Amino acid sequence: MSVFKRPESNRYVVEVRWRGVPRLKLSTGSTSKVRAGAMERTLQALRDIGRFDVLRLLGEGKLRLADVHEDYQRDPAALQQRVATVASPVLGPLVDEWLRWLESPAVLSLKTRRPFSLRTAYRYCESWQRLFRILPRGREATLADITKGFVADFREARRREGKAGSTINRDLCALSAFRRWCAEERDFAIPALKMAREREPAGRERWLSAEELKDLEIATPREWWPLFATLAFTGLRIGEAQGLRRADVRLAERRITVSDRLRRLKNAGSARDVPVPEPLARVLAEHLTRCPGGPSDLLFPPPFSDYRAARRVFARACRLASLHDATVHDLRHTFAVHAAQSGVPIPRIQKLLGHATVAMAMRYMTHAPEAYFAEDAARVAGSLTGKQDREEEARVELVRAGLTQA
């Protein structure tokens, strides 16, 4: 490292020749040797603390040595902001790269240690389309444009559109996941940015009556109805249904086995057997005949295994059937509500739906028929008064008497 004066400009220049660092020849912009020496010491300090990103930007001419020196001496945070602004990549291509990364089967989620589902990548893509609409420069914005002020503007814009807190939270989740990838996979310097969650309304309670379900069947293309019927008659999540293999369906036993053998499940309780009622068994038998395949083949092969295609077909069928505000996931709610209305106990509903806890299934308790309440109260009263015990003793005595006579 050396400092010398250029005769033509009378200003000092710092020249750096360090192993592992490209040769730097930087103008100090000053005629003072003392100030030039101070800048030389700043470069030495930056090397000692490992700020090779700053040295690289200085060598590329993207930063001025005088600016770096001032920021380093007075406000290191300002230096970090200056570096982030200059080095910040354009968001459009970077987000595209991230979405391709999510879809790669070789990539594992740090949380689940399994590949990301295609539905996750699709949801994140939708959220980023909305984020780009709010960013002043859209896809030409840079990573440095993702600031606390932008997040506040995005929240406000989505609220004005009448979006619920849950919808806004999903978009912010996509933003957080992208920033985490930039920091962990691309080694970008990402400043901390707290994004508080919006208050979410209670879960949706949209479900279809028997008449609405019949109208939906009529409006749905025949080849697509087996998928939607499976969701309505078993309560499976659409990801679970689309991941089923033909070997998982045992119509002779009227059972479908949901396992994580070939597809990631939401939780450990999601692995389960679900019964196949007679109406669904007829539909699936016809489907298996129409779409032949081997035991390891998908029960619902493409295009039925494409979530986006299924959502489009369902939305079109709902419009034809005049069903408003219904989504594919509401077929799962439909099964749960009809189960509760039929008097199926909540613990069994939890098992059928694959919920992690009984509390998650309790939302359907409001649909339990009151006709069963009087019967339940009578059973409790019988236990409290001992009547139930006496009735049980009487039944035992009858059985004993019968055995004695035999």
Stockholm file with secondary structure:
# STOCKHOLM 1.0

chainA/1-406         MSVFKRPESNRYVVEVRWRGVPRLKLSTGSTSKVRAGAMERTLQALRDIGRFDVLRLLGEGKLRLADVHEDYQRDPAALQQRVATVASPVLGPLVDEWLRWLESPAVLSLKTRRPFSLRTAYRYCESWQRLFRILPRGREATLADITKGFVADFREARRREGKAGSTINRDLCALSAFRRWCAEERDFAIPALKMAREREPAGRERWLSAEELKDLEIATPREWWPLFATLAFTGLRIGEAQGLRRADVRLAERRITVSDRLRRLKNAGSARDVPVPEPLARVLAEHLTRCPGGPSDLLFPPPFSDYRAARRVFARACRLASLHDATVHDLRHTFAVHAAQSGVPIPRIQKLLGHATVAMAMRYMTHAPEAYFAEDAARVAGSLTGKQDREEEARVELVRAGLTQA
#=GR chainA/1-406 SS CEEEECTTTCCEEEEECCTTSCCEEEECCCSCHHHHHHHHHHHHHHHHTTCHHHHHHHHTTSSCHHHHHHHHHHCHHHHHHHHHHHHCCBHHHHHHHHHHHHHCTTCCCTTTSSCCCHHHHHHHHHHHHHHHHHSTTGGGCBGGGCCHHHHHHHHHHHHHTTCCHHHHHHHHHHHHHHHHHHHHTSCCCCCCCCCCCCCCCCCCCCCCCHHHHHHHHHHSCGGGHHHHHHHHHHCCCHHHHHTCBGGGEETTTTEEEECSSSSCCSSGGGCEEEECCHHHHHHHHHHHHHSCCCTTSBSSCTTTTCHHHHHHHHHHHHHHTTCCSCCTTHHHHHHHHHHHHTTCCHHHHHHHHTCSSHHHHGGGGGGSCTHHHHHHHHHHHHHHHTHHHHHHHHHHHHHHHHHHHC
#=GC SS_cons         CEEEECTTTCCEEEEECCTTSCCEEEECCCSCHHHHHHHHHHHHHHHHTTCHHHHHHHHTTSSCHHHHHHHHHHCHHHHHHHHHHHHCCBHHHHHHHHHHHHHCTTCCCTTTSSCCCHHHHHHHHHHHHHHHHHSTTGGGCBGGGCCHHHHHHHHHHHHHTTCCHHHHHHHHHHHHHHHHHHHHTSCCCCCCCCCCCCCCCCCCCCCCCHHHHHHHHHHSCGGGHHHHHHHHHHCCCHHHHHTCBGGGEETTTTEEEECSSSSCCSSGGGCEEEECCHHHHHHHHHHHHHSCCCTTSBSSCTTTTCHHHHHHHHHHHHHHTTCCSCCTTHHHHHHHHHHHHTTCCHHHHHHHHTCSSHHHHGGGGGGSCTHHHHHHHHHHHHHHHTHHHHHHHHHHHHHHHHHHHC
//
